[in-house]
Amino acid sequence: MNAEFINPFISALLNVMTTMAQTELTPGKPQKKSDDKARGDVSGLIGMVGDNIQGSLSISFEESLVLEIMHKMLGEKPDSVNSEVKDMVGEITNMICGGAKNELDQKGIDFGMATPMVVSGKDHTIDHQVDGKKMVMPFAHETGNLYLEMCFNK
C-alpha cells in the first residue's frame, strides 16, 4: 500500500482524536494483516469507491479506550459498549474517512464514502469485502489501544 495514500487516514485519525476527544495517541508500527479478526472490542467500518480504487477502512477500539473517548467527547461514561458508544464510533469513523477524503481530493484521488457500519463484541470479525492487501496500524493510549485497518485493491 502506498504511504501517500495511507498517511491522510493516519493524519485524520490523529486530528479527530486530538480535537474531538482530547486524546493523544502514540502510533505503532504498521503490519500486514492476513485474518479477519478485529483487534479491538468495537469497530467502525466504512467502504470507499472511486473510479480507480475500491477499499475500506476500519477503526477498532479496545473497550477501555472507547469508553474514555465517550467520556471526553460527550461527558458520559457507560459501564460497557452500548448503542450510544456504537453511534459515536460510527461518527468517528465517518469523520476520519471524510478528513482523509478531503486531503486525497487535493491530490486528485476521488472516492465516495458509504455509511459506516459498527460491529462489536469480543473476537468479532471485520469483512472488508475488497480483494486486496490488508494493513493494520496500532495506536496506544494509557487507557487502551486503537487499531486502524485498511484494505484497498491497489
GUMIKOL-289958 format. One line per field, with one value per residue: residue in one letter; residue number from 0; x, y, z of N, C-alpha, C, CB in turn. Coordinates in Angstrom, 1 decimal. Glycine has a CB too. Layout:
% GUMIKOL-289958
rest (a	...) $
nr (NUM	...) $
n.px (X	...) $
n.py (Y	...) $
n.pz (Z	...) $
ca.px (X	...) $
ca.py (Y	...) $
ca.pz (Z	...) $
c.px (X	...) $
c.py (Y	...) $
c.pz (Z	...) $
cb.px (X	...) $
cb.py (Y	...) $
cb.pz (Z	...) $
% end
This chain:
% GUMIKOL-289958
rest (m	n	a	e	f	i	n	p	f	i	s	a	l	l	n	v	m	t	t	m	a	q	t	e	l	t	p	g	k	p	q	k	k	s	d	d	k	a	r	g	d	v	s	g	l	i	g	m	v	g	d	n	i	q	g	s	l	s	i	s	f	e	e	s	l	v	l	e	i	m	h	k	m	l	g	e	k	p	d	s	v	n	s	e	v	k	d	m	v	g	e	i	t	n	m	i	c	g	g	a	k	n	e	l	d	q	k	g	i	d	f	g	m	a	t	p	m	v	v	s	g	k	d	h	t	i	d	h	q	v	d	g	k	k	m	v	m	p	f	a	h	e	t	g	n	l	y	l	e	m	c	f	n	k) $
nr (0	1	2	3	4	5	6	7	8	9	10	11	12	13	14	15	16	17	18	19	20	21	22	23	24	25	26	27	28	29	30	31	32	33	34	35	36	37	38	39	40	41	42	43	44	45	46	47	48	49	50	51	52	53	54	55	56	57	58	59	60	61	62	63	64	65	66	67	68	69	70	71	72	73	74	75	76	77	78	79	80	81	82	83	84	85	86	87	88	89	90	91	92	93	94	95	96	97	98	99	100	101	102	103	104	105	106	107	108	109	110	111	112	113	114	115	116	117	118	119	120	121	122	123	124	125	126	127	128	129	130	131	132	133	134	135	136	137	138	139	140	141	142	143	144	145	146	147	148	149	150	151	152	153) $
n.px (0.8	0.4	2.2	1.6	-1.1	-2.1	-1.2	-2.9	-5.1	-4.1	-3.3	-5.8	-7.1	-5.5	-5.9	-8.7	-9.0	-7.4	-8.6	-11.4	-11.7	-9.8	-7.6	-4.5	-2.7	-0.3	1.4	1.9	3.8	3.0	1.5	1.2	-1.9	-3.5	-5.8	-9.3	-10.0	-11.0	-9.0	-9.8	-12.6	-14.9	-15.8	-15.7	-16.6	-16.0	-16.8	-15.2	-15.4	-14.1	-13.4	-11.0	-10.4	-11.0	-12.0	-11.7	-12.0	-11.3	-11.8	-10.9	-11.6	-10.3	-12.3	-11.9	-10.6	-12.5	-14.6	-13.4	-13.0	-15.7	-16.4	-14.8	-15.7	-18.5	-19.1	-20.2	-19.9	-20.4	-20.8	-20.2	-19.9	-22.5	-25.5	-25.2	-22.4	-21.7	-22.9	-21.3	-18.8	-19.4	-19.7	-17.1	-15.6	-16.7	-15.9	-13.1	-12.6	-13.8	-12.1	-9.7	-10.5	-10.9	-8.2	-7.1	-8.6	-7.5	-5.2	-6.0	-7.2	-10.1	-13.0	-16.1	-17.9	-19.3	-22.0	-21.1	-20.6	-21.1	-19.6	-19.5	-18.2	-16.5	-13.8	-14.9	-15.4	-14.0	-15.1	-13.8	-14.6	-13.2	-11.0	-7.9	-4.7	-4.4	-3.8	-2.8	-2.6	-1.4	-2.4	-1.5	-2.7	-2.9	-5.2	-6.0	-5.9	-6.1	-7.0	-6.1	-7.3	-6.8	-7.9	-7.3	-7.8	-5.5) $
n.py (-1.2	2.2	4.8	7.6	7.5	6.3	7.9	10.3	9.2	8.3	10.8	12.1	10.5	11.0	13.7	13.9	12.5	14.1	16.7	16.3	14.5	15.1	13.4	12.0	9.9	7.3	6.4	3.1	0.4	-0.2	-3.1	-6.0	-7.7	-10.8	-12.1	-12.0	-11.2	-8.8	-6.5	-5.0	-4.2	-2.9	-1.8	0.5	0.5	1.4	1.7	2.6	3.9	4.6	5.9	4.6	3.1	0.9	0.3	-0.2	1.0	0.5	1.2	0.1	-0.2	-0.8	-1.7	-0.2	2.1	3.2	3.8	5.8	7.8	8.3	9.5	11.8	13.1	13.3	13.6	11.5	8.3	5.2	1.9	-0.2	-1.1	0.4	1.3	4.1	4.4	2.9	4.5	6.8	5.7	5.1	7.7	8.8	7.2	8.0	10.8	10.6	9.2	11.1	13.3	12.4	12.0	14.6	15.5	13.8	14.3	16.7	15.8	14.7	12.2	10.7	9.6	8.0	7.7	5.2	4.6	4.4	1.3	-0.4	-2.8	-5.0	-6.6	-9.3	-10.8	-10.3	-10.1	-8.5	-7.8	-6.8	-6.8	-6.4	-7.2	-7.3	-6.2	-6.2	-3.9	-3.2	-0.8	-0.1	2.0	3.5	4.3	5.5	4.4	2.3	0.6	1.4	0.4	1.0	-0.1	-1.0	-1.7	-2.1	-2.2	-1.6) $
n.pz (0.0	-0.7	0.8	0.5	0.1	2.4	4.6	4.8	6.1	8.5	9.5	9.7	11.6	13.9	14.1	14.5	17.0	18.7	18.5	18.8	20.9	22.8	23.1	23.0	20.9	20.5	17.7	16.4	14.8	11.4	10.1	8.0	7.5	7.8	8.6	9.5	12.0	14.4	16.2	18.3	20.6	19.7	16.5	13.8	10.4	7.1	3.7	0.6	-2.6	-5.8	-9.1	-9.9	-7.7	-4.9	-1.6	2.0	5.3	8.7	12.1	15.1	18.4	21.7	24.5	26.9	26.1	24.2	25.9	27.5	25.6	24.9	27.3	27.3	25.0	25.2	27.8	29.2	30.8	30.1	31.5	29.8	26.3	24.6	22.8	22.3	22.4	20.2	18.2	18.4	17.6	15.0	14.0	14.5	12.8	10.3	10.4	10.3	7.8	6.1	6.6	5.5	2.9	2.0	2.0	0.1	-2.1	-2.9	-4.0	-6.3	-6.1	-6.0	-4.3	-3.3	-0.2	1.8	4.1	7.5	9.2	12.3	14.4	17.1	20.1	21.8	20.1	17.5	13.9	10.9	7.8	4.9	2.3	0.0	-2.5	-1.8	-0.3	3.2	5.9	9.1	11.7	14.8	17.6	20.6	23.9	27.2	28.3	26.7	23.5	20.0	16.7	13.4	10.4	7.1	3.7	0.4	-3.2	-4.6) $
ca.px (0.0	1.2	2.2	1.0	-2.5	-2.4	-0.9	-4.0	-6.0	-3.4	-3.4	-7.2	-7.3	-4.8	-6.6	-10.0	-8.8	-6.9	-9.6	-12.8	-11.7	-8.7	-6.9	-3.3	-2.4	1.1	1.4	2.8	4.3	2.1	1.7	0.3	-2.9	-4.0	-7.0	-10.5	-10.3	-10.7	-8.1	-10.5	-13.9	-15.9	-15.2	-16.4	-16.1	-16.6	-16.4	-14.9	-15.4	-13.9	-13.2	-9.8	-10.0	-12.1	-11.3	-12.5	-11.3	-11.9	-11.2	-11.3	-11.2	-10.5	-13.4	-11.5	-10.3	-13.7	-15.4	-12.8	-13.3	-17.1	-16.4	-14.2	-16.4	-19.9	-19.3	-20.9	-19.0	-21.1	-20.1	-19.8	-20.3	-23.9	-25.9	-24.6	-21.0	-21.6	-23.2	-20.1	-17.8	-19.7	-19.4	-15.7	-15.2	-17.1	-15.1	-11.7	-12.7	-14.1	-10.9	-8.7	-11.1	-10.6	-6.8	-6.8	-9.2	-6.5	-4.1	-6.6	-7.7	-11.5	-13.8	-17.3	-17.9	-20.5	-22.4	-20.3	-21.2	-20.4	-19.6	-18.9	-18.2	-15.2	-13.5	-15.7	-14.6	-14.2	-15.1	-13.5	-15.3	-12.4	-9.9	-6.7	-3.9	-4.8	-2.8	-3.3	-1.6	-1.9	-2.2	-1.6	-3.1	-2.8	-6.4	-6.2	-5.4	-7.0	-6.3	-6.6	-7.1	-7.2	-7.8	-7.5	-7.5	-4.3) $
ca.py (0.0	3.5	5.7	8.8	7.2	5.9	8.9	11.1	8.5	8.4	12.2	12.4	9.8	11.7	15.0	13.7	12.1	15.2	17.8	15.9	13.7	15.4	12.1	11.8	8.5	7.0	5.4	1.9	0.1	-0.8	-4.6	-6.7	-8.5	-11.9	-12.7	-11.1	-10.9	-7.4	-6.4	-4.3	-4.7	-2.3	-1.4	1.2	0.1	2.2	1.4	3.7	3.5	5.7	5.4	3.7	2.5	0.4	-0.1	0.1	1.5	0.1	1.7	-0.8	0.3	-1.6	-1.2	0.8	3.4	3.8	4.4	7.0	8.7	8.7	10.4	13.1	13.7	13.6	13.7	10.3	7.1	4.0	0.7	-1.1	-0.6	0.4	1.9	5.4	4.2	2.5	5.6	7.6	5.0	5.4	9.1	9.0	6.6	8.9	12.0	10.2	9.0	12.4	14.1	11.8	12.2	16.0	15.6	13.0	15.1	17.7	15.1	14.1	10.9	11.0	8.4	8.2	7.0	4.6	4.9	3.5	0.2	-0.7	-4.2	-5.0	-7.9	-9.9	-11.6	-10.1	-10.1	-7.4	-8.2	-5.6	-7.0	-5.9	-8.1	-6.5	-6.4	-5.5	-3.4	-2.7	0.0	0.1	3.3	3.3	5.3	4.9	3.6	1.2	0.7	1.6	-0.2	1.5	-1.2	-0.5	-2.7	-1.4	-3.1	-1.2) $
ca.pz (0.0	-0.9	2.0	0.1	0.2	3.8	5.5	5.1	7.0	9.8	10.0	10.0	12.8	15.0	14.2	15.1	18.4	19.4	18.6	19.3	22.1	23.6	23.3	22.2	20.6	20.1	16.6	16.4	13.5	10.5	9.8	7.1	8.2	6.9	9.1	9.6	13.4	14.9	17.3	19.4	21.0	18.9	15.3	12.8	9.1	6.1	2.4	-0.3	-4.0	-6.8	-10.5	-10.0	-6.4	-4.0	-0.4	3.2	6.5	9.9	13.3	16.1	19.7	22.9	25.3	27.9	25.3	23.6	27.0	27.9	24.5	25.1	28.5	26.9	23.9	25.5	29.2	29.7	30.8	30.4	32.1	28.7	25.0	24.4	21.5	22.2	22.1	18.8	17.4	18.4	16.8	13.6	13.7	14.5	11.5	9.2	10.4	9.9	6.4	5.5	6.7	4.6	1.6	1.7	1.7	-1.1	-3.2	-3.4	-4.8	-7.5	-5.8	-5.6	-4.0	-2.5	1.1	2.2	5.5	8.4	9.9	13.5	14.8	18.4	20.8	21.9	18.9	16.3	12.7	10.0	6.4	4.1	1.0	-1.1	-2.8	-1.7	0.9	4.4	6.7	10.4	12.4	16.2	18.3	22.0	24.8	28.6	28.7	25.8	22.1	18.8	15.5	12.1	9.5	5.7	2.7	-0.9	-4.3	-5.2) $
c.px (0.9	1.0	1.5	-0.5	-2.9	-2.2	-2.0	-5.0	-5.4	-3.5	-4.8	-7.5	-6.7	-5.5	-7.9	-9.9	-8.3	-8.0	-10.9	-12.8	-10.6	-7.9	-5.7	-2.9	-0.9	1.0	2.4	3.3	3.3	2.5	0.8	-0.7	-3.4	-5.3	-8.1	-10.8	-10.0	-9.8	-8.7	-11.8	-15.1	-15.2	-16.1	-15.8	-16.8	-16.0	-16.1	-14.8	-15.1	-13.7	-12.1	-9.5	-11.2	-11.3	-12.3	-11.5	-12.0	-11.1	-11.7	-10.7	-11.3	-11.5	-13.0	-11.2	-11.6	-14.6	-14.8	-13.0	-14.7	-17.2	-15.9	-15.0	-17.8	-20.2	-20.0	-19.9	-19.8	-20.2	-19.5	-20.3	-21.8	-24.2	-25.3	-23.1	-20.8	-21.9	-22.0	-19.0	-18.1	-19.4	-17.9	-15.1	-15.5	-16.2	-13.7	-11.7	-12.9	-12.8	-9.8	-9.2	-10.7	-9.1	-6.5	-7.4	-8.2	-5.4	-4.7	-7.1	-9.1	-12.3	-15.1	-17.2	-19.3	-20.9	-21.7	-21.2	-20.4	-20.6	-18.9	-19.0	-16.8	-15.0	-14.4	-14.8	-14.9	-14.0	-14.9	-14.2	-14.6	-11.3	-8.6	-5.9	-4.5	-3.7	-3.5	-2.2	-2.2	-1.6	-2.4	-2.0	-3.1	-4.0	-6.7	-5.7	-6.5	-6.2	-7.0	-6.3	-7.6	-7.0	-8.1	-7.1	-6.2	-3.2) $
c.py (1.2	4.4	7.1	8.7	7.0	7.0	9.9	10.5	8.5	9.8	12.6	11.7	10.6	13.1	14.9	13.4	13.2	16.3	17.5	15.2	14.0	14.2	12.0	10.4	8.4	6.0	4.3	1.6	-0.6	-2.3	-5.1	-7.6	-9.6	-12.5	-11.6	-10.7	-9.5	-7.5	-5.7	-4.9	-4.1	-1.6	-0.6	0.8	0.9	1.9	2.7	3.2	4.8	5.1	4.4	3.0	2.0	0.0	0.1	0.4	1.0	0.7	0.9	-0.4	-0.8	-0.9	-0.1	2.1	4.0	4.4	5.7	8.1	9.2	9.7	11.8	13.8	14.2	13.7	12.5	9.1	5.9	2.9	-0.2	-0.4	-0.7	1.1	3.3	5.4	3.8	3.6	6.5	7.0	5.2	6.8	9.4	8.4	7.5	10.2	11.7	10.0	10.3	13.3	13.7	12.1	13.6	16.1	14.9	13.7	16.1	17.1	14.4	12.7	11.1	9.7	8.8	7.3	6.4	5.0	3.9	2.4	-0.1	-2.1	-4.2	-6.4	-8.5	-10.8	-11.5	-10.0	-8.9	-7.9	-7.0	-5.7	-6.4	-6.9	-7.3	-6.8	-5.6	-5.1	-2.9	-1.9	0.3	1.5	3.0	4.5	4.7	4.1	2.5	1.5	0.9	1.0	0.4	0.4	-0.7	-1.7	-2.0	-2.4	-2.7	-1.2) $
c.pz (0.0	0.3	1.7	0.2	1.6	4.8	5.8	6.1	8.4	10.4	10.4	11.4	14.0	15.2	15.0	16.6	19.2	19.6	19.2	20.6	23.1	24.0	22.4	22.1	20.2	19.0	16.8	15.0	12.7	10.2	8.8	8.0	7.3	7.4	9.1	11.0	13.8	16.1	18.5	19.7	20.3	17.7	14.4	11.4	8.1	4.7	1.6	-1.7	-4.9	-8.1	-10.6	-8.7	-5.6	-2.8	0.8	4.3	7.7	11.1	14.4	17.4	20.8	23.8	26.2	27.2	24.8	24.7	27.5	26.8	24.6	26.2	28.1	25.9	24.4	27.0	29.9	29.8	31.2	30.9	31.0	27.4	24.9	23.0	21.3	21.8	20.7	17.9	17.3	17.6	15.3	13.1	13.6	13.1	10.3	9.2	9.9	8.4	5.6	5.5	5.6	3.2	1.1	1.2	0.3	-2.3	-3.8	-4.2	-6.0	-7.3	-5.2	-5.3	-3.2	-1.3	1.3	3.6	6.4	9.0	11.2	14.0	16.2	19.0	20.8	20.7	17.7	15.1	11.8	8.6	5.5	2.7	-0.2	-1.3	-2.9	-0.4	2.0	5.3	8.0	11.1	13.8	16.7	19.7	22.8	26.2	29.0	27.8	24.4	21.1	17.6	14.2	11.1	8.1	4.7	1.4	-2.0	-5.1	-4.3) $
cb.px (-1.0	0.6	3.7	1.3	-2.9	-1.5	0.3	-4.8	-6.3	-1.9	-3.0	-8.1	-6.7	-3.3	-6.7	-10.8	-7.8	-5.7	-9.8	-13.4	-11.7	-9.2	-7.8	-2.1	-3.3	2.0	1.6	2.1	5.5	1.9	1.6	1.1	-4.0	-3.0	-6.9	-11.7	-9.5	-12.1	-6.8	-10.7	-14.0	-16.7	-14.5	-16.3	-16.4	-16.4	-17.4	-13.6	-16.7	-12.6	-12.9	-8.7	-9.2	-12.8	-10.1	-13.3	-11.1	-11.9	-11.4	-10.8	-12.1	-9.1	-14.1	-10.2	-9.3	-14.5	-15.5	-11.2	-13.1	-17.9	-15.6	-12.8	-16.6	-20.7	-20.1	-22.1	-17.9	-21.9	-20.9	-20.4	-19.6	-24.6	-27.4	-24.8	-20.3	-22.6	-24.4	-19.6	-17.7	-21.2	-20.0	-15.0	-15.9	-18.6	-15.0	-11.3	-13.8	-15.2	-10.3	-8.5	-12.6	-10.9	-6.0	-7.4	-10.5	-5.9	-3.4	-5.6	-6.8	-12.3	-13.0	-18.5	-17.5	-20.4	-24.0	-19.6	-21.3	-20.8	-18.9	-19.5	-19.2	-15.0	-13.5	-16.6	-14.8	-13.2	-16.3	-12.0	-16.7	-11.8	-10.1	-6.9	-2.4	-5.8	-2.0	-3.8	-1.4	-1.2	-3.1	-0.2	-4.5	-2.6	-7.6	-7.7	-4.6	-7.4	-6.4	-5.8	-7.9	-6.3	-8.7	-6.8	-8.7	-4.4) $
cb.py (0.0	4.2	6.0	9.2	6.0	4.7	9.7	11.5	7.0	8.0	13.2	11.9	8.4	11.9	15.6	12.6	10.9	15.8	18.4	15.0	12.2	16.2	10.9	12.6	7.9	6.6	6.1	0.7	-0.9	0.0	-5.4	-7.6	-7.6	-12.9	-13.3	-11.7	-11.9	-6.8	-5.6	-2.8	-4.5	-1.2	-2.5	2.7	-1.5	3.8	0.5	4.4	2.8	6.5	6.6	4.5	3.5	-0.9	0.7	-1.1	3.0	-1.5	3.2	-2.3	1.5	-1.8	-2.3	0.3	3.1	2.8	3.4	6.8	8.1	7.4	9.8	12.8	12.8	12.5	14.9	9.8	7.3	3.5	0.0	-2.5	-1.4	1.1	2.0	6.2	3.2	1.3	6.4	7.8	3.5	5.1	10.1	8.3	5.2	9.3	12.5	8.9	7.9	13.1	14.1	10.3	11.9	16.9	15.1	11.6	15.8	18.5	14.1	14.1	10.1	11.8	7.4	7.8	8.0	3.0	4.7	4.3	-1.1	0.3	-5.2	-4.0	-8.9	-10.7	-13.1	-8.8	-11.4	-6.2	-9.1	-5.4	-6.5	-4.4	-8.9	-5.0	-6.0	-6.5	-2.2	-3.9	1.4	-0.9	4.4	2.8	5.9	6.0	4.6	0.9	-0.5	3.1	-1.7	2.8	-2.4	0.7	-3.9	-0.1	-3.1	0.2) $
cb.pz (1.2	-2.1	2.5	-1.4	-0.7	4.2	5.0	3.8	6.6	9.7	8.8	8.9	12.8	14.7	12.8	14.4	18.5	18.8	17.2	18.2	21.8	24.9	23.1	22.9	19.5	21.3	15.3	17.0	13.7	9.2	11.1	6.1	8.8	6.9	10.5	8.9	14.3	15.3	16.9	19.1	22.5	19.7	14.5	13.0	8.9	6.4	1.7	0.1	-4.5	-6.4	-11.4	-10.4	-5.5	-4.7	-0.2	3.5	6.5	10.1	13.5	15.7	20.1	23.7	26.0	28.6	24.2	22.8	28.2	28.0	23.1	25.4	29.6	26.4	22.7	25.0	29.5	28.9	31.8	29.2	33.0	28.9	23.9	25.5	21.3	23.5	23.1	18.6	17.9	19.9	17.2	13.4	14.8	15.7	11.4	9.4	11.8	10.6	6.1	6.2	8.0	4.8	1.6	2.8	2.8	-0.9	-2.8	-2.2	-3.9	-8.6	-4.8	-6.6	-3.2	-3.3	2.2	2.2	5.7	9.4	9.0	14.7	13.8	19.4	20.1	23.2	19.4	16.4	11.8	10.3	6.1	3.9	1.1	-0.8	-4.1	-1.8	0.6	5.2	6.0	11.3	11.7	17.2	17.7	22.5	24.5	29.6	28.7	25.7	21.8	18.6	15.5	11.7	9.9	5.3	2.9	-1.1	-5.3	-5.8) $
% end
